[in-house]
Amino acid sequence: MHIVSPQVVLVAVSTAVIILLLYLVTEDSTTIASSKVPVASLFIVEPLESRGTDSAADEGPSSPDVELRPEVAKLVSAIKEATRVAAGGKEPSFSDDERDAWHAENPCRSRRELLPKYARRKHVQDVARNRQWDVVLREYSKLHRTCLRTSGNLTHYFMTKSTSNGCKFLIADVMGGSGLGNKILVVLSNILYAILTQRVVLVPTDTLLPFVFCEPFEGSSWRVDNDSIPFPPLSHPSHWQPPQEFYDEFDRSMRDSAGQAATGSRPYASAVTSLGLRKPWILDDQWHPRDRFFCNQEQERYRDIPWLYMTGCLYTLPNLFAVGSFRPTLEALFPDRMALTHLLRTVMLPGDTVWDRSIRIDDAYLAHADRRVGIQVRYKDGTPHYRKMNELYNARITECARANGILPDVDVSVDERTDDSHVAQAARPKRSVVAVFIACLYTGLHDHLTRLYLRHPSAGGESVALVQVTHEDRQEFGVEVDRQALAEVMCLSFSDDLFVTPISTYGGVAQAYGALNPWFLEIRPNVDKPCTRGVSVDICYQGGLEKYVCPYDAKVNGQPISHVVPYLKRCIPEDYARGGVQLITNHSSVLPS
């Protein structure tokens, strides 16, 4: 008699429970596999900021000595000095009881569980954790916490134009109608800018991001309501200086002082990004900061303004490397140029509701696969575009995946409709499972791959498992939509190989979380190739400034940015054919041969 061990029974029951739970939250999921395969320099020692594993910059069981590079040490010193001033010259306090209470109120499982999901991958070269960035983030969290504590009632602080604690603030907003990918990238770009300039970043609850992500700064909160601070500037023009007015005053001050910025009157609050009403088809500066924002002299003047408001829908982080005063710090802080990945993995962590969904999907469909493939497909003009391009997209994804050994070839000599198909398939040795996670508003690709791998066995005996958990047929908006979208972004980021659609920030966020060089689907019908491998983990700043517009800096004014900063390149045409700027990373996810 064959006796089944209790461990086997437990595994079987656990698997059944997981699949049942996933079914309850995702109505439409399909798995195809072999029936026998289950699918589912300053040298310092930095103390831990938190005793628990949920610290905003947790370093694990022990805190290693961190030798800060000189430019990073300067940034840390500047943040510490701003914190000291905000605390009235005293050491800011944050007791163990306060820390424990904050973590109890703001749990974040992904802070300790995310990185192991990337470390388990066998076909990807992951990026190492950035300890220099950990130190900076920990010090910035202290500044954020101290400024909000000493500012008291933020409404009163703003309305009375107070500067009592010396703190500076940045409201990081997004344009209405922006999808999740755009919102993440806009806010994250501004968070990095805030850290470089020692500003307290505040994210409006109207963006919905505070309801989707964990609180990133220990002991503090990045949330701000528009009923506590009068914004956006268009609705409260008396409280904010328009960007054009800022530049007009700056130009006058430069002329009046023979080329040296005046130190006279300054605005209390300035809108970096205009919300001016222009015709909607004109690319106005509401999409991103004006060109002169990325100039040294203008940045020096911005340092004097206590409150800045920034909005938009474009990813601008790459051009922060173009600012001469920022570049040495950024190069020292991110020598691999993986700024976006490091920020996403530490600042933009999925909240527990989102993370639970990602884990359920992963446990049931992805965790036990030998290789994970993510495919993100976007039809930019909705259903009409889908009906027109679906067959082309399906064919090119399949061709690219099979040509590059990502998806297996099929044995066309065996068809499920023949009598000997089951005999032939049973005779093949079982090798590996390839799990394919599809993120798309439509089911066309899922249906195509289902027909391909259900009808024919793979030539090498591999089993192909497919899962697509949603297909709304149109883009929706709201907290629930963003939560589900982020859960799927995380599942895409767990992949060994990732296919993305050009001009899609949603797929771009997944590639950056996963530190992946993606495969760009070729969507131009007149180009006869299926795909192109991305040259960088970082994504394209669509429509980004390619030449300096810095009238008071003769060394760079009018120069192509790529001539001054060689690793800021024009975006590849397979991703964005109309230009733009891309930060070329020193890291590649491709394993060395």
Phi and psi in degrees as a GROMACS rama.xvg file:
@    title "Ramachandran Plot"
@    xaxis  label "Phi"
@    yaxis  label "Psi"
@TYPE xy
-89.8339  122.752  HIS-2
-102.74  126.434  ILE-3
-83.4893  127.681  VAL-4
-71.559  153.695  SER-5
-59.1586  -31.9604  PRO-6
-64.5905  -39.4118  GLN-7
-65.2129  -42.3453  VAL-8
-60.6845  -43.2848  VAL-9
-62.5747  -43.2185  LEU-10
-62.2293  -42.6957  VAL-11
-63.3622  -43.8054  ALA-12
-65.3154  -43.7163  VAL-13
-61.4579  -42.3221  SER-14
-62.7979  -41.4236  THR-15
-63.3999  -40.3448  ALA-16
-64.3177  -43.5845  VAL-17
-60.7032  -45.6746  ILE-18
-64.9814  -38.5853  ILE-19
-63.6759  -43.502  LEU-20
-62.2771  -42.3161  LEU-21
-63.4656  -39.1865  LEU-22
-61.0503  -35.0243  TYR-23
-68.1814  -28.3305  LEU-24
-102.834  -14.2747  VAL-25
-131.785  108.018  THR-26
-69.0186  -34.0966  GLU-27
-120.492  87.8571  ASP-28
-131.006  138.396  SER-29
-130.503  136.17  THR-30
-126.407  131.241  THR-31
-121.912  125.411  ILE-32
-161.268  170.832  ALA-33
-59.8793  142.423  SER-34
-63.0212  -18.6155  SER-35
-97.2388  2.17732  LYS-36
-113.559  117.198  VAL-37
-72.021  142.218  PRO-38
-117.02  140.931  VAL-39
-122.08  127.595  LEU-42
-104.111  116.809  PHE-43
-135.594  157.599  ILE-44
-110.851  114.811  VAL-45
-94.3608  118.833  GLU-46
-71.2172  154.053  PRO-47
-63.0048  136.557  LEU-48
-75.1934  -21.4812  GLU-49
-137.237  145.476  SER-50
-77.3296  -23.4207  ARG-51
-91.7024  174.353  GLY-52
-86.8759  0.132621  THR-53
-96.5195  13.4597  ASP-54
-56.7945  145.669  SER-55
-62.0277  -20.4073  ALA-56
-137.038  45.2712  ALA-57
-56.9225  133.886  ASP-58
-112.433  15.3254  GLU-59
91.6566  -158.918  GLY-60
-69.0772  -23.8094  PRO-61
-141.044  155.101  SER-62
-101.687  110.487  SER-63
-73.053  156.847  PRO-64
-65.7857  135.322  ASP-65
-118.723  116.081  VAL-66
-90.952  104.263  GLU-67
-75.1799  135.451  LEU-68
-65.5203  149.942  ARG-69
-52.1821  -44.9502  PRO-70
-69.0833  -32.8681  GLU-71
-68.9774  -40.0014  VAL-72
-60.6207  -36.8143  ALA-73
-63.9579  -42.1036  LYS-74
-64.0881  -45.0103  LEU-75
-60.7251  -41.5409  VAL-76
-63.3592  -39.8326  SER-77
-65.0252  -41.1486  ALA-78
-65.771  -42.4848  ILE-79
-62.8704  -39.5888  LYS-80
-65.9673  -41.383  GLU-81
-62.8375  -37.2455  ALA-82
-66.5563  -42.6622  THR-83
-61.254  -43.5568  ARG-84
-64.2697  -43.7297  VAL-85
-62.535  -30.5773  ALA-86
-88.3809  9.81698  ALA-87
71.7811  29.8592  GLY-88
83.8526  1.26756  GLY-89
-102.297  165.011  LYS-90
-77.1213  118.995  GLU-91
-64.652  138.864  PRO-92
-97.725  147.606  SER-93
-157.189  93.7066  PHE-94
-71.437  163.598  SER-95
-61.1252  -37.9729  ASP-96
-65.2713  -40.4186  ASP-97
-65.1443  -40.124  GLU-98
-64.1543  -46.4144  ARG-99
-62.3186  -40.1538  ASP-100
-65.6659  -39.6088  ALA-101
-63.7093  -44.2133  TRP-102
-67.2274  -32.6699  HIS-103
-67.0227  -35.7217  ALA-104
-80.9575  -21.695  GLU-105
-129.599  63.9904  ASN-106
-65.8138  151.759  PRO-107
-155.23  86.696  CYS-108
-63.4158  -34.5643  ARG-109
-64.5317  -20.9931  SER-110
-61.1511  -34.6713  ARG-111
-104.241  -14.4472  ARG-112
-105.305  -10.855  GLU-113
-71.9924  -51.912  LEU-114
-59.1106  -38.123  LEU-115
-59.7937  -26.4561  PRO-116
-65.492  -32.1676  LYS-117
-83.7914  -34.3834  TYR-118
-66.6881  -24.6317  ALA-119
-74.7816  -15.129  ARG-120
-68.5552  134.19  ARG-121
-96.8337  -15.1671  LYS-122
-113.515  15.9985  HIS-123
-134.164  141.05  VAL-124
-93.2084  105.698  GLN-125
-82.7474  165.66  ASP-126
-92.892  140.016  VAL-127
-71.4965  153.228  ALA-128
-64.0352  143.205  ARG-129
-98.2047  100.49  ASN-130
-71.6837  -29.907  ARG-131
-63.5929  -43.6311  GLN-132
-64.9199  -37.3642  TRP-133
-57.0851  -42.7201  ASP-134
-64.6588  -44.8604  VAL-135
-60.9295  -46.0302  VAL-136
-63.9359  -38.6182  LEU-137
-64.5301  -42.861  ARG-138
-67.8297  -38.16  GLU-139
-64.9313  -36.7581  TYR-140
-60.2981  -37.7134  SER-141
-63.2443  -43.4744  LYS-142
-62.3538  -46.1723  LEU-143
-58.0844  -47.7455  HIS-144
-64.3375  -44.4103  ARG-145
-66.6573  -42.8307  THR-146
-63.8414  -43.4769  CYS-147
-68.5195  -33.4149  LEU-148
-69.0689  -44.4796  ARG-149
-82.1078  -13.8879  THR-150
-78.0274  -21.9641  SER-151
68.3731  -135.584  GLY-152
-68.5672  113.96  ASN-153
-68.1979  -32.3174  LEU-154
-61.9224  -48.6212  THR-155
-63.8129  -40.2727  HIS-156
-60.0911  -44.1107  TYR-157
-71.6929  -47.7364  PHE-158
-66.887  -28.2969  MET-159
-90.9907  3.6327  THR-160
54.2695  43.8824  LYS-161
-73.8922  146.243  SER-162
-133.851  29.3288  THR-163
-60.443  -34.1139  SER-164
-105.484  3.93887  ASN-165
74.2004  6.20563  GLY-166
-78.1085  147.751  CYS-167
-117.995  148.958  LYS-168
-128.03  154.806  PHE-169
-138.244  120.314  LEU-170
-90.6068  115.208  ILE-171
-99.8053  95.5617  ALA-172
-103.294  173.612  ASP-173
-134.07  156.061  VAL-174
-67.8224  143.879  MET-175
-60.8519  143.668  GLY-176
85.5527  1.71357  GLY-177
-74.4188  141.12  SER-178
-78.4595  174.907  GLY-179
-59.7468  -43.8652  LEU-180
-59.5271  -46.5894  GLY-181
-61.6899  -42.3722  ASN-182
-61.9683  -44.6575  LYS-183
-60.4935  -46.6002  ILE-184
-71.2977  -37.027  LEU-185
-64.5003  -49.9193  VAL-186
-66.3321  -40.7031  VAL-187
-65.7935  -38.1469  LEU-188
-58.781  -42.1023  SER-189
-75.188  -27.6769  ASN-190
-64.9  -44.6321  ILE-191
-62.3912  -41.2038  LEU-192
-61.2081  -41.8916  TYR-193
-62.1526  -40.4006  ALA-194
-67.5252  -41.702  ILE-195
-62.1023  -30.4341  LEU-196
-110.405  12.5073  THR-197
55.4761  48.5895  GLN-198
-107.791  148.435  ARG-199
-84.9591  114.227  VAL-200
-85.5796  135.92  VAL-201
-126.459  132.2  LEU-202
-111.686  119.203  VAL-203
-59.6539  140.057  PRO-204
-65.4736  -23.1434  THR-205
-62.488  -21.9603  ASP-206
-71.3713  -17.343  THR-207
73.3765  -8.26576  LEU-208
-61.2305  -39.0856  LEU-209
-62.3884  -17.8167  PRO-210
-91.3091  -4.74967  PHE-211
-111.702  -34.037  VAL-212
-109.568  162.099  PHE-213
-69.3786  155.433  CYS-214
-64.5432  125.943  GLU-215
-88.8732  -20.2941  PRO-216
-113.894  111.754  PHE-217
-57.1208  131.118  GLU-218
79.8177  5.86078  GLY-219
-138.215  -173.911  SER-220
-144.759  139.374  SER-221
-93.0983  1.18922  TRP-222
-76.9598  142.966  ARG-223
-146.506  137.449  VAL-224
-99.55  146.886  ASP-225
-77.3079  0.555211  ASN-226
-94.9361  -1.61848  ASP-227
-101.183  -33.1591  SER-228
-123.762  134.1  ILE-229
-73.2927  95.9356  PRO-230
-148.988  161.709  PHE-231
-72.7767  161.657  PRO-232
-56.8679  -32.2721  PRO-233
-59.9477  -34.5988  LEU-234
-84.8258  -15.8025  SER-235
-137.06  61.1381  HIS-236
-63.7018  -23.4051  PRO-237
-71.2347  -16.9543  SER-238
-99.0125  -9.89958  HIS-239
-130.143  142.066  TRP-240
-87.5029  125.477  GLN-241
-63.3799  151.832  PRO-242
-61.132  -37.1387  PRO-243
-66.0136  -36.9253  GLN-244
-64.4073  -38.622  GLU-245
-58.5596  -48.0846  PHE-246
-70.355  -34.1221  TYR-247
-62.786  -44.9951  ASP-248
-65.828  -38.632  GLU-249
-62.6027  -43.774  PHE-250
-61.8633  -42.0422  ASP-251
-62.8611  -41.6544  ARG-252
-66.3231  -36.0681  SER-253
-67.9706  -39.4872  MET-254
-67.8247  -43.3566  ARG-255
-67.7764  -26.2872  ASP-256
-107.477  20.9661  SER-257
55.7076  44.1085  ALA-258
95.6272  -1.32567  GLY-259
-110.683  131.92  GLN-260
-60.4442  130.789  ALA-261
-70.6656  155.012  ALA-262
-114.505  24.398  THR-263
-79.4266  -134.268  GLY-264
-64.2363  150.222  SER-265
-139.169  149.868  ARG-266
-73.0822  153.249  PRO-267
-82.1908  -36.6562  TYR-268
-140.109  130.126  ALA-269
-130.966  139.487  SER-270
-91.1488  109.531  ALA-271
-66.4689  -38.0508  VAL-272
-110.673  123.547  THR-273
-72.8011  148.284  SER-274
-113.419  29.3967  LEU-275
-59.477  144.458  GLY-276
-86.3609  104.857  LEU-277
-121.229  173.501  ARG-278
-60.5742  137.33  LYS-279
-65.3686  -17.7978  PRO-280
-89.7492  -2.85079  TRP-281
-88.7272  130.458  ILE-282
-72.9887  92.0047  LEU-283
-84.1085  167.78  ASP-284
-73.1105  0.337444  ASP-285
-68.7973  -16.5381  GLN-286
-75.0965  -29.7852  TRP-287
-165.989  168.37  HIS-288
-60.1603  154.83  PRO-289
-65.8476  160.266  ARG-290
-55.0554  -39.9727  ASP-291
-72.8289  -8.43877  ARG-292
-60.1221  -27.815  PHE-293
-95.6942  36.5025  PHE-294
-120.299  145.726  CYS-295
-59.8999  -49.4807  ASN-296
-63.9346  -42.3455  GLN-297
-64.5665  -37.5597  GLU-298
-65.1846  -35.4041  GLN-299
-60.8514  -38.8566  GLU-300
-71.0363  -37.2101  ARG-301
-61.8789  -29.3064  TYR-302
-60.046  -23.6831  ARG-303
-83.8822  -7.14005  ASP-304
-97.4061  121.691  ILE-305
-63.4616  -37.5497  PRO-306
-124.532  130.797  TRP-307
-122.33  144.576  LEU-308
-120.427  126.234  TYR-309
-129.677  137.226  MET-310
-141.611  178.589  THR-311
151.034  -171.647  GLY-312
-140.711  13.2493  CYS-313
-117.059  148.356  LEU-314
-78.2529  118.585  TYR-315
-117.221  1.12835  THR-316
-53.5307  -42.0601  LEU-317
-53.7808  -39.1145  PRO-318
-76.3646  -7.23735  ASN-319
-64.4111  -29.98  LEU-320
-69.4788  -17.7261  PHE-321
-79.4232  -18.5045  ALA-322
-76.9525  118.291  VAL-323
-56.7081  -37.4728  GLY-324
-74.6372  -22.0018  SER-325
-89.643  -28.6976  PHE-326
-60.3034  -45.5317  ARG-327
-59.0286  -38.6144  PRO-328
-66.7819  -45.8553  THR-329
-65.8838  -38.4459  LEU-330
-66.7458  -35.4511  GLU-331
-74.5866  -36.4889  ALA-332
-75.536  -36.09  LEU-333
-129.082  70.2226  PHE-334
-62.4792  -23.7123  PRO-335
-84.5237  -4.13675  ASP-336
59.9213  26.2543  ARG-337
-96.8018  40.0706  MET-338
-56.8173  -45.1024  ALA-339
-61.4988  -45.544  LEU-340
-63.2588  -45.4627  THR-341
-64.5552  -38.1282  HIS-342
-68.9688  -44.0548  LEU-343
-59.1259  -42.7953  LEU-344
-77.2289  -8.09834  ARG-345
-122.631  -30.4195  THR-346
-103.878  -40.6802  VAL-347
-103.605  69.2158  MET-348
-93.4656  134.181  LEU-349
-59.9759  135.481  PRO-350
-63.7716  166.243  GLY-351
-61.3749  -35.6207  ASP-352
-60.9266  -44.8932  THR-353
-68.277  -44.9116  VAL-354
-63.1605  -39.7056  TRP-355
-58.3828  -41.3827  ASP-356
-64.4932  -44.7716  ARG-357
-60.0411  -41.7156  SER-358
-67.7153  -39.1008  ILE-359
-63.2247  -43.1884  ARG-360
-63.578  -45.4986  ILE-361
-62.3383  -46.7464  ASP-362
-61.3102  -40.115  ASP-363
-80.3123  -32.0884  ALA-364
-123.291  -27.0017  TYR-365
-114.35  -34.49  LEU-366
-58.228  -37.3401  ALA-367
-96.759  6.81704  HIS-368
-76.5699  153.234  ALA-369
-80.3564  -26.9592  ASP-370
-146.345  138.867  ARG-371
-116.687  131.866  ARG-372
-121.843  127.292  VAL-373
-107.097  137.615  GLY-374
-132.766  118.224  ILE-375
-113.379  121.935  GLN-376
-123.882  127.099  VAL-377
-125.458  132.528  ARG-378
-106.583  105.794  TYR-379
-64.1839  -25.0322  LYS-380
-109.06  21.8056  ASP-381
75.1637  -149.066  GLY-382
-58.483  -43.9496  THR-383
-58.11  -40.8761  PRO-384
-67.5816  -39.1691  HIS-385
-60.4756  -47.4623  TYR-386
-62.8565  -33.2246  ARG-387
-79.8064  -37.2734  LYS-388
-110.538  -4.79203  MET-389
-55.9528  -47.7336  ASN-390
-64.4859  -39.3793  GLU-391
-64.3408  -46.1907  LEU-392
-59.5325  -46.3271  TYR-393
-59.0443  -45.49  ASN-394
-64.2832  -41.2025  ALA-395
-73.2311  -37.6281  ARG-396
-62.6197  -45.9673  ILE-397
-63.2259  -44.6386  THR-398
-62.2201  -45.611  GLU-399
-64.4691  -46.133  CYS-400
-64.4473  -40.1022  ALA-401
-75.5937  -37.7681  ARG-402
-65.8479  -29.1383  ALA-403
-102.247  14.0343  ASN-404
69.5335  24.2443  GLY-405
-90.8706  -43.8857  ILE-406
-112.731  145.311  LEU-407
-74.7682  154.058  PRO-408
-69.7549  159.984  ASP-409
-108.813  154.051  VAL-410
-92.7805  98.7501  ASP-411
-72.7774  -9.49639  VAL-412
-75.1241  -13.8476  SER-413
-115.499  125.929  VAL-414
-127.587  139.741  ASP-415
-59.8595  -19.1777  GLU-416
-84.0976  -10.5444  ARG-417
-87.1516  154.699  THR-418
-66.7153  -30.2958  ASP-419
-94.57  9.68497  ASP-420
-63.4501  -43.9557  SER-421
-69.0371  -34.9469  HIS-422
-65.5235  -45.0308  VAL-423
-64.5118  -40.8867  ALA-424
-69.1993  -39.4647  GLN-425
-65.6971  -27.5694  ALA-426
-76.1623  -14.3601  ALA-427
-81.3878  137.616  ARG-428
-68.0467  141.766  PRO-429
-81.5859  126.421  LYS-430
-110.906  -81.3485  ARG-431
-136.905  163.959  SER-432
-111.04  127.095  VAL-433
-106.983  116.164  VAL-434
-96.8206  128.307  ALA-435
-115.013  116.624  VAL-436
-103.444  123.773  PHE-437
-111.495  129.163  ILE-438
-117.562  111.597  ALA-439
-162.167  151.627  CYS-440
-77.3145  -10.4817  LEU-441
-127.63  161.221  TYR-442
-100.128  6.63182  THR-443
-56.9061  -47.1397  GLY-444
-67.5242  -42.3375  LEU-445
-58.4284  -45.0794  HIS-446
-64.3372  -40.218  ASP-447
-62.9583  -48.6328  HIS-448
-69.6127  -30.7287  LEU-449
-61.0186  -48.3889  THR-450
-62.2149  -39.8568  ARG-451
-65.987  -49.5318  LEU-452
-93.0754  -11.129  TYR-453
-83.0219  -37.7007  LEU-454
-77.5049  -34.0334  ARG-455
-125.567  139.072  HIS-456
-73.7174  157.843  PRO-457
-72.8394  150.337  SER-458
-65.5014  -30.0841  ALA-459
-98.8275  4.27296  GLY-460
87.1029  2.71718  GLY-461
-68.5541  150.976  GLU-462
-101.273  137.154  SER-463
-113.029  121.074  VAL-464
-108.035  130.491  ALA-465
-115.114  139.505  LEU-466
-144.446  132.25  VAL-467
-137.31  116.58  GLN-468
-93.6645  -16.7536  VAL-469
-142.056  156.584  THR-470
-162.231  81.8657  HIS-471
-77.6012  -13.3226  GLU-472
71.7094  -7.45702  ASP-473
-160.706  155.368  ARG-474
-78.6228  129.369  GLN-475
-111.92  174.494  GLU-476
-136.416  152.818  PHE-477
138.109  168.887  GLY-478
-60.5035  -48.0864  VAL-479
-62.1501  -39.6764  GLU-480
-62.8395  -45.1441  VAL-481
-65.5136  -37.5245  ASP-482
-64.1017  -45.7567  ARG-483
-66.1275  -39.2566  GLN-484
-62.059  -42.4107  ALA-485
-67.8066  -38.038  LEU-486
-57.5457  -39.8554  ALA-487
-75.1809  -33.3131  GLU-488
-58.5485  -44.1832  VAL-489
-63.2209  -41.4256  MET-490
-64.1683  -38.8365  CYS-491
-61.4021  -39.836  LEU-492
-69.9803  -18.9688  SER-493
-74.5719  -3.59485  PHE-494
-72.2046  157.306  SER-495
-84.9329  -34.6581  ASP-496
-132.132  136.923  ASP-497
-130.359  127.642  LEU-498
-102.825  132.289  PHE-499
-131.114  157.107  VAL-500
-89.0732  136.292  THR-501
-57.1704  155.382  PRO-502
57.1083  36.8355  ILE-503
-125.875  110.867  SER-504
-71.6937  -24.2013  THR-505
-61.8848  -50.3082  TYR-506
-66.4739  -34.298  GLY-507
-62.9034  -39.1448  GLY-508
-63.6503  -40.6106  VAL-509
-62.1519  -43.3852  ALA-510
-64.97  -35.9796  GLN-511
-73.4299  -42.1377  ALA-512
-55.6128  -46.5701  TYR-513
-80.9615  -4.46176  GLY-514
55.3107  49.4045  ALA-515
-113.893  138.717  LEU-516
-83.7473  109.409  ASN-517
-81.2251  168.385  PRO-518
-99.1112  119.839  TRP-519
-87.1617  122.401  PHE-520
-66.2181  130.46  LEU-521
-80.2042  110.326  GLU-522
-102.721  0.33102  ILE-523
-85.3135  114.701  ARG-524
-60.4243  -28.6984  PRO-525
-85.5664  1.45554  ASN-526
-102.972  125.118  VAL-527
-96.4185  64.9815  ASP-528
-155.113  151.015  LYS-529
-83.511  -29.6187  PRO-530
-165.07  169.608  CYS-531
-141.097  137.331  THR-532
-78.8224  132.842  ARG-533
-64.6493  144.767  GLY-534
-90.2853  -6.26549  VAL-535
-148.779  152.725  SER-536
-76.7004  -31.439  VAL-537
-71.8351  162.007  ASP-538
-110.319  170.543  ILE-539
-76.7685  132.222  CYS-540
-84.4706  92.7629  TYR-541
-64.8229  123.958  GLN-542
75.0551  14.5614  GLY-543
-68.1777  156.518  GLY-544
-61.0842  124.753  LEU-545
-103.35  -14.6596  GLU-546
-129.505  146.228  LYS-547
-68.3973  137.837  TYR-548
-122.331  79.0755  VAL-549
-128.941  83.9329  CYS-550
-62.4691  -17.692  PRO-551
-106.023  15.399  TYR-552
-132.167  89.248  ASP-553
-63.1515  -24.4312  ALA-554
-67.0061  -30.6626  LYS-555
-119.105  -18.1419  VAL-556
-55.7208  124.995  ASN-557
82.6364  -7.29171  GLY-558
-79.4694  142.185  GLN-559
-60.9244  133.811  PRO-560
-58.9423  -36.4444  ILE-561
-65.9523  -20.5928  SER-562
-76.9934  -31.4791  HIS-563
-86.8876  -39.5332  VAL-564
-123.469  93.3013  VAL-565
-60.9547  -23.9459  PRO-566
-88.7846  4.48146  TYR-567
-99.9988  102.208  LEU-568
-108.771  162.747  LYS-569
-66.6208  138.414  ARG-570
-59.9926  144.484  CYS-571
-66.4116  142.508  ILE-572
-63.4382  -25.2963  PRO-573
-65.7266  -22.3234  GLU-574
-98.0811  -51.5536  ASP-575
-146.16  103.919  TYR-576
-77.6653  -9.01591  ALA-577
-100.75  21.4283  ARG-578
108.031  -133.423  GLY-579
87.2223  174.479  GLY-580
-127.324  137.249  VAL-581
-129.261  135.11  GLN-582
-83.5138  115.762  LEU-583
-85.6576  115.569  ILE-584
-77.8166  154.727  THR-585
-84.1709  -7.33369  ASN-586
-104.3  142.008  HIS-587
-128.205  140.495  SER-588
-80.1363  -8.81265  SER-589
-75.1167  125.08  VAL-590
-65.8792  139.219  LEU-591
-63.6585  141.329  PRO-592
